[in-house]
Amino acid sequence: MRTVRTAIWLALAALPLDSLSAFGQAAPPIAAQARDGSHDFDWEVGSWTTQLRYLPEPLTGSNRWVEYRGTSDVRALLDGRANVVELSVEGASGRIEGVSLRLYNPKARQWTLNFASVRNGLLTPPVTGAFDEKGRGTFYGVDTVNDRTVLVRFVISDVTPKSARFEQAYSADGGTTWETNWIAVDTRR
């Protein structure tokens, strides 16, 4: 059963973004890219201080955010075509520890971002996308929140050698509206 589940997740991760249209959402337009994006995350290798705001009850109408502070350590793998991020943050609501594995698909010229929390030991479904010519990364996927299938958008923006912003949002209406539930600002240590 585990092998079948792994094969299904790998197949889903390999789907191009236009397959999202099957979930009632037209895929976001992707400009034709002639460039190799395999080193789009090179800027992030190293140690970062992370300020995180998290909405623990998304898509419920709650506006109660919790704040965390800690570190993110990023290591390149496979000559930059993959990397791993180790996140460890603490706040009044407890601790979040997790790992993100990012893999580059040279044929599609897209990245998949996969996150796992030590709280439950499970990988979340991946988000897939790319960085544009201005250095903004936009990634989309599908997940389940409160027993409902939702779209996920993950954006990496405001990238400089010393800082970056990470923002995740969910849409329960096929992408018409989005609710942000995760905002992290990293500053190089």
N, C-alpha and C positions, 0 to 999 in steps of 0.2 A: 504494500500500500504506500509506503514512504517513497519508493522508487517512482511509482505512478504520480504521486503528488509533486515530487521534485521535477519530473518531466513536464507536468502541466505548467508549473511556475516558470520553468526555463522557456517553454514555448510561448507563454504570455509575455515574458520579458523580451523575447525576440520580435514581437509584433511591432510593426511600424506605427507611428502616431495616428495615421489615418484609420487604423482599426478602432479607435475610440468612437468613431461615428456610429458604430453598432450600439453604443450606449446612449444614443439620443443626442449626441454632441458632435457637431461638425468639428473635425480636427483643426487645430490652429494652423494657419498657413506657415509653411517652413520655406524660407528662401533657399533656392538652390545654392549649395555650398561647394565650392571647388577646393576649399582648403581642408587640410587635415586637422581635425580637432583633438587628436590624441593627447595633446599636451595642454588642454584647456584648464586643467587643475594644477599645473605646475606651480603657480603662484601661491597655492595654499599649503604646500609642504612646510612643516614646522610646527611650532607650539603657539597656541592662541589662548587668550582670555576670552571666555564666552559669557555674555549677558543674555539670558533667555527669558522671554515672556511666553507663557503657555496658557491656553484656554482649556482647562481640564474637562469641560462638559460641552463639546462642540455641537452645533446644530440643535441646541435645546432652547435658545433664546437667552442663555446665560451670558453675562458680560463680566464674570468674575475671572480675572487673570491672576496667575501666580508667577512669581519671579524667582529665578535661579541665577547663580553665578558659579563659574568653575573654569574648566579647561577643555580644549579640544586639541588633540595631537594628531597630525596628519602625516602619513608615510606613503611615499610613492612605491608602487610595485610595477613590475614588468615594463621597465623603462618609461614610466609615466602613463602607460595605457590603462592603468588601474591604480587605485589608491584606497587606503583604509583610514577612517577617521575614528578616533576613540574619544567619546564624549563623557565627561564626568562633571555634573553640576549639582549644587545643593541650594536649598532655599527653605523657607518656613514650612513648606508642604512636603519636605523630604528630599530625596536624592533621585536623580535620573542618571543612569549609566547605560551607555549603548555604543554600538559600533555601526558605522556605515561603510559598506563596500561599494565602490563605484567602478564600473567596467566600461571600457570604450569598445564600440562595435565599428570597425573601420569601414565595413561595407555600407552600413547605414549612416555613418558619420554621426552617430548619436551615442550618448552615455546612458547607462542604467544606474540608478541610485537605489541601493537596497539598505534598509535600516533594521537593526535588531536591538531590542531592549533586553538587558539582563533580568528585568522584572518578570518577563514571561518566556524568554529564550526563543522567541519566534521572529522570523524575518517578516517585515511588512511587505506587501506587494510592491514591486519596484515602480519607480517613476522613470520615464524615458524622455530624453530631449537633447538639446544642444545649446551652445552659447552662440549669440549673434555677433555681428561684426563690431558691436559696441561693448562686448564683454558681459552681456547680461545672459544668464543661463535660465531657460524655462523648460520645465519638465512636467509631464502629465502622466497620470495613472488612474487606476480604479482601486478602491478599497471598500471595506465594510465598516460603517460607524453606526452604532445603535441598531444593529440588525438591518441596516439599509445599505444598498450599494450606492456609493458616492464617487464623484470624480475628485481627483487630487491634483492640485497645482503646486509645484515647488519652484520658487524663484530665487536665484542667487544674483544679487545686484550690488551696486556701489562698491565694486571691487577695486581696491588699491593695494599697493605692496604692504600696507600696514593694517587694513581693515576690510571687512566684507559684511554684507547683510544676507540673511537666509530667512525666507518666509514661506510658510505652508498654508494653504487654504483648501477648504472642502466646498463642493457644490452638490446639493441634493436635488437640483432641478435641471440637470443636464448642462450646466455651465452658464445658465442665465444669470445667476447670482453666485457670489463666492463669499465664504466666511473665513477670514484669517484666524488660525488657531495656534500658530507657532511663529515667533519672531526671535531670531538670534542675531546678535551683532558680535562679531569676533574682532578682537584687536590683537595684533602680533605681540607676543611676549619677548 
